[in-house]
Amino acid sequence: MHISVASPEHESANDALYAPGVDHYTSPHRRDPVKKLWEEPVTFAILQAALAEVPQRQDLSVMDIGCGAGEGLHLLRALSATRDLSGLPRLTYRGLDLDEGLLSLAARTHHEEDDAEFWHGDVRTDLPETPFDLYLSCGVPYSHLTEDELQATLTRLFDIVRRNHTRSVAVIDVLGRHSLEWLPQWGRTRWPYRMSFFQSDRRTQDVPMTFWDAHHLNACISAAAADAGCQVRRRRLFDRSIMVGRHTATGHFNPGLPPYRSLINQLESGTMVPLEQLRAPRVPDDSPEAVRAFFGRFRSQWNAVLDAAASQDPTGHLPPDVAGPMLARGLRAVEHRLACGLGVGHSLTAVITVSERT
């Protein structure tokens, strides 16, 4: 198998093709308050759940699928610095991606890392035969694959684990099918998607992406494990960004939805907004039963926080730099408490522990 390795000096003739992504990952505006206070805590919880399943050794080997600019490595380092993990083991990190522009950025950004490499390759064909403790993904890379491609890719990954008589943890990050951001598309599982939220002046392109709910993702994982003769020992699912996905701000796929992310960013930054603009919407009566029930509970508790804020400070006596973050904190608690891994957020992430069948 041939995989080229990007280096800090690596330049691609196709860099312009990846320019919007490179612009986004180098933008100082990418980590807005919502990302830092609403999304990254969920990401850290996912990483902690994955690391808790990895056999305890002095070395931790990580294969970051669809690594892009190396965000996974940054998150692992940040987790090590901010969480009590009794010391993160020595890290061997390999990132795999098809995007040459982002790989070049990753290599430049992380060139001082002792044991980090970024490889140009396709997860469908270029997974190394040597196993890794953690097969990481973030930024929904697996949604680029069709349902059949994801099952085949997971089968290949699980087969590597089985043949090497090891135990590994895989983090499967995909787009959630039933996000409010694209409610008009809930009837479809694959459709043209655009990352129009990128912090870039350059136009992004439509790309076909697959959207997943918990039932179909679990079925795909189980089928792949059966095909590989591998055992799924544990699985956990996480929703991320139920009310604050980036496309609530763009309105690209659901123009009638309030710009919740922009509104919450204002609250977190100390600016009050009209409470009526923040109210959670109803979902259609013909939505899947579990999804309809979830959003019914969510809407009730989210709007209750808004009602409480209105009753406690009806004339707006609290200064905005106090009232805004207080309200945001209450709403954030609802999102974090009720997220249950159904596929009702911007992304759906499965943390699965696999081993050879016993």
N, C-alpha and C positions, 0 to 999 in steps of 0.2 A: 504494500500500500504506500502510495506516495503522498506525503503531506508537506507542503512548503511551510517554512517557519518565518513569520514576520519578525523584523528587527527594527530598532529605532530608526535605521537609515532607509528602511523599506519604503518605496514610493510606487504607486500604481498608476498606470495610464488611465485607469477608470476612476480615479479619485473623485472627479466631478460628479459621478453617478451617486456617490455616497455622501455628498457634501451636506445635505440637510441633516442627516444623522450625526455627522461629525460636528456641525454647528450646534446641534441640540446638546450633545454631551459635553461640549466645551462652554456652553452658555452659563453665566453666573445666575441666570433666572430660572434654570431648570429645577433647582431645589427650592420650590416655593414653600410657604408654611404648611400647606396641605401635605406635600411630600414628606416633610420632616416630622410633622406631628400626627398625621393620620395614616400615611402609607408605610413609612419606614418602620414603625413599631410592629406592624403586621409582618413585614419582611423579616425583621429580626426574630419574631416568634417562629416563623417558618424555618429559618436557619437553625434556631435552637432546637426545634423539634427534630430536624434532620441530624444534627450533631449528637443529640442524645441517643440516637439509634446506631451511631457508628461505633464499632468495637474500639475500646480504649487502647490506644497504642501511642508510642512517642511520635510517630509520623502519621500525617493525614494526607492522603492523595485525593485530589479534586480534579474532575473533568467538568469544565463549565461549557455546557452545550449552548451554542448561539451566544458566545461570550460578548460579542459586540466590542465595546470600548473597555472591557474588563471590569464592569460594574460589580460582578460577583466577587472578584478578588477584593475590591474596595470594601464591600459589605462585610466580608469575612474579617478583614483587618479592623474595620470599625467595631464589629461585634466583639472581637478580642480585646479591644481597647476600652469598651464601655460596659461590658457584661462580666459577671463573675462566672467564668467557665473553668476555674482552677487552672488557667493557663491553656490557651489553644495549642494543640500539638504542632510540631514542626510541619510546615505546609509545603507540599509539592503540588503545584497548580499548573494545569494545562487548559487553555482556552481554545475552543474550536468554533470557527465561524466562516461564512462565505463572503462576508462584507470586507473587502480589502481595505477600504478607507478607515473603517472602525478598527480593524486589526492593527493598522499602522498607528492609529491614535493610541490604542491600548499598549502597544509595545513602547511607544514614546513615554506614555504616562507611568508605566510600571517597569522601566528599564533598570531600576535599582533593586528590584526584587531578586533575591538570591536564586530561587528555584521556581520561576514563572516563565512559561513560554506560551506563545500565541500561534496557533496553527490554522492555516487556510485549508478548509475541508468541509465536507457535507456530512451531517450526522446520519443520513440515510445510507452512506457507503463507506465512510471514513472513520468509524469508531475504532480505536486501537483494540487489539486482541488482549492486551494486558488489562486487568481489572483495576478499578478505582474504588476507594472507600465511598466517595460521594460523587454522584453524577448530578451536578447542579444545573439549574436553569432559572433565569429571571428575565423579564422583558418579553414574555410570551413567545419564545422562539418556536415552540412546538406547534403553535397555531398556523405556522406557514405550511405545515404538512396536511395532506388530506387525512381522513379517518383511517383509510387503509394504510397509508404511509406511516402514520403514528403507530399503529399496531405492529407493522413490520419492523419499525425501528426499535420499539420497546422489546419485541421478541428477540432481536439481535442483541440488544443490551443485556437482557436477562440470560440469554444463552452464554454470553461471555462470563457472567457471574457463575452460572452452573458449571461450565467446563473448567473454570479455575478453582472450583470448590471454595468459594469465598462468600462473604455476606457484604452487601452494598446497600446504600440508600440512594434513591433517585428522587429528585425534585422535579416534577412535571408541571411547568407553568404555561397556561393557555388562557385565551380570552374567554370570559364568561358569556354564556349564550344569552342569559336573561338580565343583562345590565340595562338600567333605565336609559343609558346613553343611546342605545340603538333599539328601543322598544318596537319600532315599526318593522324590524328585521327578525323578531323572535321566531317567526315561522320557518326560518332558514338556518342551516348549520354551516354553510360556506358562502361567502359573498365578498365583493370587492371592498376592501378596507383601505383607509388612508390615514397615515399618521400626521394629520394636519395640525396637531398640537405641537409639533417640533418647533423649538426655538430657533427658527431659521427664516431668512427672507427668501430662500429658494424653495420652489414648488416641490412638494412631495407627490409621489405617484400612487395610483390605486394598485393594490396587490391582493390577490385572493387569499383569504384567511378562513380558518375553521374555528367555530365557536362551540363551546362545550358546556354541558350541565353535568351535575354529579353522577347521574345515572349512566350516561353514555361514556363518561371518562372512566368510571369504575368498571364498566363492562369491557372497555378497550384494554385496561390494565390486566384484568382477569384473563381475557382471551390471550393476550401476549404471554402471560406467565404460563398458561396451559400449553401453548405452542412450544415454549422453550423448555418445558419440564422443570420449571422453577417454582419456588414457593414464595407467595407474598405473606410475610409474617405480620406485617402491620401496615395500615394506611390511615392517613389523616388528610382531610381536605380543608382548605382555607379560602374564604372570599376576601378580596381586597378592593377597596374603593367602591362601595355600594352607592353612595350619594355624591361622591366627589371625583369620579373618574374624569380624565382630562377632556373627554368629549362632551361633558356637561358644559364646559366653557366654550368649546368651538361651536356647539349646536349643529355639527356636521351631519349627524345621522338621526337626530330627533330635535328638529328646530323649535318645537313647542315647549321643550323642557327648560325650566329656569336655569340660569348659569350657576349652578350650585357651587362648583369649585371656586369660581371668581368671588362669589358672595362669602363663602367660608374663609377664603384668603383675606378678605377685607375684615371679617370679624377677628381672625387670628392676629391681624396687624393693628387692631385697636380702633377700627372704624365700624360703627353700627350700621345696619342695613334694615330696611322695612321687614318686619317679621313675616308678613304675608308672602313675601317673595321666597321665603325659605321653606314653606310648607311642602311636605312630601305629597306626591301625587297618588291617585288611585291607579291601579293597573287594570287592564281589560278583564271582564268577567270570563272570557274564554281562555285566559292564561292557564298553564298547567296548574293543577290543584295545589301542589306543594309550593309553587312559586307565588300563587295568589294568596295562600295562607301566610307565607313569610312576609310579603309586602303589606298585608293587612296588619300583622303585629308590629312591623317596623313603622308603618305610617302612624299607628296609634301612639307609640312611645316617642317617636321623633317629634310629632306635633304637640305632645304633652309637654315636652321641654320648652317649646315655643310659647305655649299657653302659660306655663309657670313663669317664664321670663316676663311676659306681658303683665301678669298679675302682681309680680313682685316689684316691678318698676314701671307702673302705668304711665307716669308723666315724664319718664326719661331723665330722672335726677342723677343716675349714675353716670360718671364720665365715660365716653366711648372707649377709652383705653382700658377701662375696667370691665364695662358691660360686654363689649365685644368678645374678648377672650373667655370670659365666664360662660357666655352662651355657647361659644364654639366648643368649649370643654364638655359641656353637657351633651351637645349633639354628637361629639366625637365618642363619648362613652356609649351612647346608644348604638352607633355603628360597630364599634369594637365588640360590644357585648352580644349583639344579636347575629353577627356574621357566623354562618354555620356551614359553609362549604357547599352551597347548592349550585353555584354558577350564577349568582345574582349580583355580582360585582364586575368591575372592569376586568379583573383577572380571577381565575380559579387555579389553585395550586394544590397538587397532590404530593404528599411526602410518603413514600412507600419504601419499606424495608424488604429486600429480597435475598434469598439464599438458595443454594442447591437443595433440591427436594430431599427430605429425610423420611 
